[in-house]
Amino acid sequence: MRTLYYHQQLNFSRKIRILLAEKKLNCELKEIDLRNKPPQFLKLSPIGKVPVFVEEDGTVIWDSTLIAEYLDQTYPEPTFYPTNPQAKLECRKWEEIADYLGDNIINLWI
């Protein structure tokens, strides 16, 4: 069973949860208390951040952009990123801006 370690209020986690839903991929969701991270989670995430995705074969991926790319390449339907390289680049630029802004907003909140 695929597993996603996440936090409900983080945009990075939300991005992956939306992608999993759009691709109709079953996944066990494990919410992480960011103030009290369990040792099991810290073994999976060398930087201690969510989201962390664990594939059925045990492959561990952290960072929402890496997870999104992996899911889109491994489970191509429906596509998340454009297939045209230039369009994909533009999409990734906007994704990076959204991640940056979201991260800064979260840092104000924490």
C-alpha beads as a LAMMPS data file, in Angstrom:
LAMMPS data file: protein, C-alpha beads

110 atoms
109 bonds

1 atom types
1 bond types

-500.0 500.0 xlo xhi
-500.0 500.0 ylo yhi
-500.0 500.0 zlo zhi

Masses

1 110.0

Atoms # bond

1 1 1 0.000 0.000 0.000
2 1 1 1.262 3.455 -0.891
3 1 1 1.649 5.818 2.051
4 1 1 1.741 9.595 2.198
5 1 1 3.074 11.284 5.306
6 1 1 1.617 14.765 5.319
7 1 1 0.346 17.690 7.332
8 1 1 -3.181 18.937 6.731
9 1 1 -2.304 22.633 6.607
10 1 1 0.754 22.563 4.364
11 1 1 0.353 23.472 0.713
12 1 1 3.097 20.997 -0.248
13 1 1 1.100 18.132 1.237
14 1 1 -2.103 19.424 -0.304
15 1 1 -0.498 19.472 -3.762
16 1 1 0.330 15.767 -3.517
17 1 1 -3.032 14.812 -2.055
18 1 1 -4.748 16.546 -4.980
19 1 1 -2.468 14.789 -7.466
20 1 1 -3.139 11.384 -5.885
21 1 1 -6.889 12.040 -6.044
22 1 1 -6.742 13.213 -9.669
23 1 1 -4.830 10.085 -10.636
24 1 1 -7.207 7.948 -8.547
25 1 1 -4.321 6.317 -6.683
26 1 1 -5.166 4.653 -3.389
27 1 1 -2.870 5.793 -0.643
28 1 1 -2.789 5.479 3.118
29 1 1 -2.582 8.941 4.661
30 1 1 -0.561 9.450 7.831
31 1 1 -0.724 12.939 9.279
32 1 1 2.465 14.033 11.011
33 1 1 2.537 16.255 14.078
34 1 1 5.225 18.715 13.020
35 1 1 6.028 19.607 16.623
36 1 1 6.464 15.972 17.645
37 1 1 7.732 13.993 14.655
38 1 1 7.788 10.248 15.286
39 1 1 11.139 8.444 14.912
40 1 1 9.648 6.208 12.184
41 1 1 8.922 9.289 10.089
42 1 1 12.369 10.797 10.673
43 1 1 13.956 7.598 9.355
44 1 1 12.107 8.172 6.074
45 1 1 12.693 11.909 5.762
46 1 1 16.321 12.969 6.169
47 1 1 15.251 16.627 6.369
48 1 1 12.234 15.974 8.589
49 1 1 9.751 17.685 6.284
50 1 1 6.483 16.570 4.774
51 1 1 5.262 15.336 2.417
52 1 1 6.992 11.992 2.172
53 1 1 5.633 9.398 -0.223
54 1 1 6.350 5.686 0.157
55 1 1 5.606 3.569 -2.902
56 1 1 4.289 0.015 -2.682
57 1 1 7.767 -1.364 -3.414
58 1 1 9.262 0.643 -0.533
59 1 1 10.674 3.494 -2.622
60 1 1 10.762 6.638 -0.470
61 1 1 10.456 10.105 -2.007
62 1 1 10.447 13.400 -0.150
63 1 1 9.808 16.897 -1.498
64 1 1 6.492 17.652 -3.144
65 1 1 7.986 18.502 -6.536
66 1 1 9.973 15.256 -6.675
67 1 1 6.894 13.308 -5.616
68 1 1 4.745 15.044 -8.248
69 1 1 7.269 14.323 -11.004
70 1 1 7.565 10.694 -9.936
71 1 1 3.800 10.192 -9.834
72 1 1 3.311 11.869 -13.195
73 1 1 5.989 9.755 -14.870
74 1 1 5.010 6.504 -13.178
75 1 1 1.246 6.943 -13.474
76 1 1 0.873 9.077 -16.618
77 1 1 -2.930 9.245 -16.800
78 1 1 -4.213 11.828 -16.345
79 1 1 -1.140 13.941 -16.901
80 1 1 -0.211 16.596 -14.386
81 1 1 2.610 18.298 -16.250
82 1 1 2.444 19.212 -19.943
83 1 1 4.393 16.930 -22.269
84 1 1 5.795 19.791 -24.344
85 1 1 9.179 20.732 -22.800
86 1 1 8.596 24.496 -23.034
87 1 1 5.107 24.251 -21.568
88 1 1 6.402 21.962 -18.815
89 1 1 9.108 24.493 -17.984
90 1 1 6.523 27.278 -17.683
91 1 1 4.345 25.076 -15.500
92 1 1 7.292 24.239 -13.242
93 1 1 8.191 27.935 -12.923
94 1 1 4.690 28.717 -11.666
95 1 1 4.787 25.698 -9.388
96 1 1 8.042 26.973 -7.879
97 1 1 6.531 30.428 -7.323
98 1 1 3.483 28.884 -5.650
99 1 1 5.689 26.710 -3.438
100 1 1 7.857 29.686 -2.483
101 1 1 4.905 31.917 -1.643
102 1 1 3.135 29.154 0.235
103 1 1 6.251 28.378 2.238
104 1 1 6.698 32.024 3.211
105 1 1 3.073 32.318 4.284
106 1 1 3.394 29.161 6.378
107 1 1 6.561 30.505 8.016
108 1 1 4.617 33.585 9.106
109 1 1 1.954 31.354 10.619
110 1 1 4.294 29.000 12.508

Bonds

1 1 1 2
2 1 2 3
3 1 3 4
4 1 4 5
5 1 5 6
6 1 6 7
7 1 7 8
8 1 8 9
9 1 9 10
10 1 10 11
11 1 11 12
12 1 12 13
13 1 13 14
14 1 14 15
15 1 15 16
16 1 16 17
17 1 17 18
18 1 18 19
19 1 19 20
20 1 20 21
21 1 21 22
22 1 22 23
23 1 23 24
24 1 24 25
25 1 25 26
26 1 26 27
27 1 27 28
28 1 28 29
29 1 29 30
30 1 30 31
31 1 31 32
32 1 32 33
33 1 33 34
34 1 34 35
35 1 35 36
36 1 36 37
37 1 37 38
38 1 38 39
39 1 39 40
40 1 40 41
41 1 41 42
42 1 42 43
43 1 43 44
44 1 44 45
45 1 45 46
46 1 46 47
47 1 47 48
48 1 48 49
49 1 49 50
50 1 50 51
51 1 51 52
52 1 52 53
53 1 53 54
54 1 54 55
55 1 55 56
56 1 56 57
57 1 57 58
58 1 58 59
59 1 59 60
60 1 60 61
61 1 61 62
62 1 62 63
63 1 63 64
64 1 64 65
65 1 65 66
66 1 66 67
67 1 67 68
68 1 68 69
69 1 69 70
70 1 70 71
71 1 71 72
72 1 72 73
73 1 73 74
74 1 74 75
75 1 75 76
76 1 76 77
77 1 77 78
78 1 78 79
79 1 79 80
80 1 80 81
81 1 81 82
82 1 82 83
83 1 83 84
84 1 84 85
85 1 85 86
86 1 86 87
87 1 87 88
88 1 88 89
89 1 89 90
90 1 90 91
91 1 91 92
92 1 92 93
93 1 93 94
94 1 94 95
95 1 95 96
96 1 96 97
97 1 97 98
98 1 98 99
99 1 99 100
100 1 100 101
101 1 101 102
102 1 102 103
103 1 103 104
104 1 104 105
105 1 105 106
106 1 106 107
107 1 107 108
108 1 108 109
109 1 109 110
